[in-house]
């Protein structure tokens, strides 16, 4: 069983490139070039230098002593929240901006939900002096105001998506429309392991620096590079893809993907794709997708702006179908309480996306000797208003 993409852009039954004819030249060019560019020594040198000196990698692998004591197991947090811009998203945008430059693109577009990918894209465009347009759902613009301000300060144009649920799915639709209208000079920096091939594989490769570092750091701390579990939250799934990547073929390492159950899996207000999804096509790839019997997309819901996506990346659909990863859905309430608990026990305020992963310790029991690595994908600055409103802090 392979958990990596094949030459046709598929992970088992999932993947591919289902795209309008206008986009075919762009996607074909990217598919033909991305592996060559990524293996070029000058690209590797520039990418690694920026990750070190600009992003601040490697991020720490932190032993969460008080959290470990409470749950009677050994919990390490991979501190992606300490990256420049506050999340894992920057790993991918650095890689993709270097890719765009080498392909001669002058204009960058992106979609964003929680705003972290938008900020990371605006950041690298400012760094490289390229025009940046970010599409964001109108609802997400309201609930992620600090990140919208950051993008504008960095010189990006933020365009609201006013259709549908006015969240991440609709922002992605608008970005794809823009790309269709501007196919020659524009590179679309997709922020997750979604979209047509080669995006899911390319984004996973850029994010794989996370698991590459975990292996080295865990060897230093525990004398072994493989933990018993790797845990990450999943919306589209880029932080999980990065945390899982170098462990995909290590069957002894159990992978846990935590999705947003919203107000409950059966409430009609959820984003638990692994439970509610059926095979379908969204944003250029075949994957698991929340949809009606006649193929209409069901609007997802999560208190977290980064997890309310109706699908999941094709890699994760494959991991779910083959049972290589265990998919667990946690509710808004479970996630919010887990986030506050990390604040109180470890002095770390997590993004609400990451709080979903943290909620795992209240729904699954681990052994005392287990080594559990949880990818803390982002920091909670952007979510302070949501935390304040939820808990009633003054």
C-alpha positions in Angstrom: 0.0 0.0 0.0 1.4 3.4 -1.0 0.4 6.6 0.8 2.2 8.8 -1.7 0.9 10.3 -4.9 1.2 8.2 -8.1 2.3 9.5 -11.6 -1.3 10.4 -12.5 -1.8 12.5 -9.4 -3.8 10.0 -7.4 -3.6 8.7 -3.8 -5.4 5.4 -4.3 -8.9 6.4 -5.5 -8.5 10.1 -4.7 -6.8 13.1 -6.4 -6.5 13.9 -10.1 -6.9 17.2 -11.9 -10.5 18.1 -12.8 -10.1 21.6 -14.2 -11.5 24.0 -16.8 -9.7 23.9 -20.1 -8.5 27.5 -19.6 -6.4 26.3 -16.6 -5.0 23.2 -18.2 -1.7 24.9 -19.5 -1.0 26.3 -16.1 -1.6 23.2 -14.1 0.2 21.1 -16.7 3.3 23.4 -16.6 3.3 23.2 -12.8 2.9 19.4 -12.8 5.8 19.0 -15.2 8.1 21.5 -13.4 7.5 21.3 -9.7 9.7 18.2 -8.9 12.5 19.5 -11.1 12.4 22.9 -9.5 12.2 21.5 -6.0 15.3 19.2 -6.5 17.4 22.0 -8.0 20.3 22.8 -5.5 19.8 26.6 -5.8 16.1 26.2 -5.0 16.9 24.0 -2.0 19.5 26.4 -0.7 17.3 29.4 -1.0 14.3 27.6 0.5 16.2 26.3 3.5 17.9 29.6 4.1 14.6 31.4 4.3 13.1 28.8 6.6 16.0 29.2 8.9 16.6 33.0 8.9 13.2 34.4 8.0 10.7 31.9 9.3 12.7 30.9 12.4 13.0 27.1 11.8 13.5 24.6 13.3 10.5 25.1 15.6 10.9 23.5 19.0 9.5 20.1 20.0 8.3 21.0 23.5 7.6 18.4 26.2 4.3 19.6 27.8 5.0 18.5 31.4 1.8 19.6 33.1 -0.4 18.4 30.2 1.4 15.1 30.3 0.9 14.7 34.0 -2.8 15.4 33.7 -3.4 12.9 31.0 -0.8 10.3 32.2 1.1 10.0 29.0 4.1 11.7 27.3 2.9 14.7 25.2 5.2 16.7 22.9 4.0 19.8 21.1 5.5 20.6 17.7 5.5 24.4 18.1 4.5 25.6 14.6 2.8 28.5 16.4 6.3 30.0 16.9 6.9 30.4 13.1 7.0 33.9 11.7 3.3 34.8 11.0 2.1 32.4 13.7 1.4 29.2 11.9 2.7 26.4 9.7 1.3 28.1 6.6 4.5 30.1 5.9 6.4 26.8 5.2 4.3 26.4 2.0 4.1 30.0 0.9 7.9 30.4 1.0 8.2 27.3 -1.2 5.5 28.4 -3.6 6.7 32.0 -4.0 10.1 30.6 -5.0 8.3 28.2 -7.4 6.3 31.1 -8.9 9.4 33.2 -9.4 11.1 30.3 -11.3 8.0 29.9 -13.5 8.1 33.6 -14.3 4.8 34.6 -12.6 4.3 38.2 -11.6 1.0 38.1 -9.8 -0.1 35.9 -6.9 -3.6 35.0 -5.8 -4.6 33.0 -2.7 -7.7 31.9 -0.7 -7.9 32.0 3.1 -10.3 30.9 5.8 -8.7 31.6 9.2 -6.5 34.2 7.5 -3.2 32.6 8.4 -2.6 31.4 4.8 -3.6 34.9 3.6 -1.1 36.5 5.9 1.6 34.0 5.0 1.0 34.7 1.3 0.9 38.5 1.7 4.1 38.2 3.7 6.1 36.3 1.0 4.7 38.6 -1.7 6.0 41.6 0.3 9.3 39.9 0.7 9.6 39.2 -3.0 7.9 42.4 -4.3 5.0 40.6 -6.1 1.4 41.7 -6.4 -0.9 39.8 -4.0 -4.7 39.3 -4.1 -6.3 37.3 -1.3 -9.9 36.0 -1.5 -11.7 35.5 1.8 -15.3 34.8 2.8 -17.2 37.7 4.1 -18.0 35.9 7.4 -14.3 35.0 7.8 -13.3 38.6 7.2 -15.6 39.6 10.2 -14.4 36.9 12.6 -10.7 37.2 11.6 -10.3 41.0 11.6 -6.7 41.1 12.9 -5.5 38.9 10.1 -7.3 41.0 7.5 -5.5 44.1 8.9 -2.2 42.3 8.7 -2.7 41.4 5.0 -3.6 45.0 4.2 -0.6 46.2 6.1 1.6 43.9 4.1 0.2 45.4 0.8 -2.3 42.7 -0.2 -5.7 43.4 -1.7 -8.3 41.4 0.2 -11.5 40.7 -1.8 -14.6 39.3 0.0 -16.4 36.3 -1.3 -20.1 37.1 -1.0 -21.7 33.9 -2.3 -22.7 30.7 -0.7 -21.7 30.4 3.0 -19.2 33.2 2.5 -16.5 31.1 4.0 -13.4 29.2 2.8 -15.1 27.1 0.1 -16.5 30.3 -1.5 -13.2 32.1 -1.2 -11.6 29.2 -3.1 -14.3 29.4 -5.8 -13.5 33.1 -6.3 -9.7 32.5 -6.5 -10.2 29.8 -9.1 -12.4 32.2 -11.2 -9.6 34.8 -11.0 -7.1 32.2 -12.2 -9.2 31.3 -15.1 -9.4 35.0 -16.1 -5.6 35.5 -15.6 -4.0 32.2 -16.6 -0.7 33.5 -18.0 0.9 35.8 -15.4 -0.7 34.5 -12.3 0.3 31.8 -9.8 -2.3 30.5 -7.4 -0.8 29.7 -4.0 -3.2 27.1 -2.6 -2.9 27.0 1.1 -3.7 23.4 1.8 -3.3 19.8 0.4 -6.4 20.4 -1.8 -6.9 21.3 -5.4 -5.8 19.7 -8.7 -2.6 17.7 -8.9 0.2 18.6 -8.3 -1.0 20.9 -5.5 -1.7 18.3 -2.8 1.7 16.7 -3.3 3.6 20.0 -3.7 2.1 21.5 -0.5 2.7 18.2 1.4 6.3 18.2 0.4 6.8 21.9 1.5 5.1 21.1 4.8 7.0 17.8 5.3 9.8 19.9 7.0 7.6 19.5 10.1 7.9 15.7 10.4 11.5 15.9 9.1 12.3 18.0 12.2 10.2 15.9 14.6 12.3 12.8 13.7 15.6 14.6 14.5 14.3 16.3 17.6 12.6 13.2 19.1 15.8 11.2 18.5 17.7 13.8 20.6 15.0 13.8 23.4 13.9 10.2 23.6 16.6 8.2 21.7 14.1 7.2 19.0 12.9 9.1 16.0 9.4 7.4 15.9 6.7 8.4 18.4 3.8 6.1 19.1 1.3 8.7 17.8 1.3 11.8 15.7 -1.8 14.0 16.0 -3.0 17.0 14.0 -6.2 18.8 13.2 -7.5 18.5 9.7 -9.6 20.9 7.6 -8.1 20.7 4.1 -5.1 19.1 5.9 -1.8 20.8 5.2 -0.5 20.8 8.8 -1.5 17.2 9.2 0.1 16.2 5.9 3.4 17.9 7.0 3.3 16.2 10.4 2.4 12.8 9.0 4.6 12.9 5.9 7.8 11.1 7.0 5.8 8.6 9.0 3.3 7.5 6.3 5.2 4.3 5.6 6.1 3.7 9.3 3.2 1.5 10.3 4.2 1.4 13.9 3.5 5.1 14.2 -0.3 5.7 14.6 -1.7 8.7 12.9 -4.7 10.6 14.3 -6.5 13.3 12.3 -8.9 15.5 14.3 -11.8 17.1 12.4 -14.4 19.7 13.4 -17.7 18.2 14.5 -19.0 21.7 15.0 -22.3 21.5 17.0 -22.3 17.8 16.7 -21.8 15.3 13.8 -25.6 14.8 13.4 -26.5 18.4 14.1 -26.5 19.7 10.5 -23.8 22.1 11.6 -20.5 20.2 11.2 -17.4 19.8 9.1 -16.6 16.1 9.9 -15.9 15.1 6.3 -14.5 11.6 7.1 -17.9 10.7 8.7 -20.3 12.7 6.6 -18.4 12.8 3.3 -19.0 10.8 0.1 -16.7 10.5 -2.9 -17.0 13.6 -5.1 -15.1 16.4 -6.9 -14.4 19.8 -5.4 -11.9 22.4 -6.4 -10.2 20.2 -9.0 -9.7 16.9 -7.2 -11.7 13.8 -6.4 -11.9 13.4 -2.6 -14.4 12.9 0.3 -16.9 15.7 0.3 -20.0 16.6 2.3 -22.8 16.6 -0.3 -26.4 15.9 -0.9 -27.7 12.9 -2.8 -27.8 14.9 -6.0 -24.2 16.2 -5.5 -24.8 19.7 -4.1 -22.2 20.7 -1.5 -23.5 20.8 2.1 -22.3 23.9 3.8 -19.8 23.1 6.5 -19.7 24.7 10.0 -17.1 25.0 12.6 -16.3 27.7 15.3 -12.8 27.5 13.7 -12.5 29.5 10.5 -9.7 27.2 9.3 -11.6 23.9 9.6 -15.0 24.7 8.0 -14.2 23.2 4.6 -16.7 20.7 3.1 -14.0 18.3 1.8 -10.6 17.1 2.8 -7.4 16.7 0.8 -7.1 13.6 -1.3 -4.1 12.3 0.7 -6.3 12.4 3.8 -9.3 10.8 2.0 -6.9 7.9 1.1 -5.5 7.7 4.7 -9.1 7.6 6.0 -10.4 5.0 3.5 -7.4 2.7 4.0 -7.6 3.3 7.8 -3.9 4.3 7.9 -5.0 7.2 10.0 -7.7 7.3 12.6 -10.2 10.2 12.0 -11.9 11.6 15.1 -14.3 14.5 15.2 -14.6 16.9 18.2 -17.2 19.6 18.8 -16.8 23.3 19.2 -17.3 23.0 22.9 -14.6 20.2 23.3 -12.1 22.2 21.3 -12.7 25.5 23.1 -12.2 23.9 26.5 -9.1 22.1 25.4 -7.6 25.4 24.1 -8.3 27.1 27.4 -6.8 24.1 29.2 -3.5 24.5 27.3 -3.4 28.2 28.2 -3.8 27.4 31.9 -1.5 24.4 32.1 1.3 25.4 29.7 1.0 29.1 29.2 0.4 28.7 25.4 -2.6 30.2 23.7 -3.4 27.9 20.7 -5.3 28.7 17.5 -8.8 27.2 17.7 -7.8 24.8 14.8 -5.0 23.4 17.0 -7.4 23.3 20.0 -9.4 20.6 18.1 -6.3 18.4 18.1 -5.8 19.1 21.8 -9.3 17.9 22.6 -8.2 14.3 21.7 -7.0 13.8 25.2 -10.5 14.0 26.5 -11.9 11.5 24.0 -9.1 9.0 23.7 -6.9 7.3 26.4 -3.2 6.9 25.9 -0.8 4.6 27.7 1.5 5.9 30.3 4.6 4.9 28.3 3.3 6.3 24.9 5.1 9.1 23.2 2.5 11.4 21.6 3.5 14.2 19.3 0.8 16.8 18.6 1.3 19.4 15.9 0.4 22.8 17.4 -0.3 24.3 14.0 -1.0 27.9 15.0 -1.2 30.5 17.8 -4.4 31.9 19.1 -3.9 35.7 18.6 -6.2 35.7 15.7 -8.9 33.9 17.7 -8.9 36.1 20.9 -12.3 37.6 20.1 -13.8 34.1 19.6 -12.3 33.0 22.9 -13.5 36.2 24.7 -17.0 35.8 23.4 -17.2 32.1 24.1 -15.9 32.2 27.7 -17.3 35.6 28.5 -14.0 37.2 29.4 -14.2 40.9 29.9 
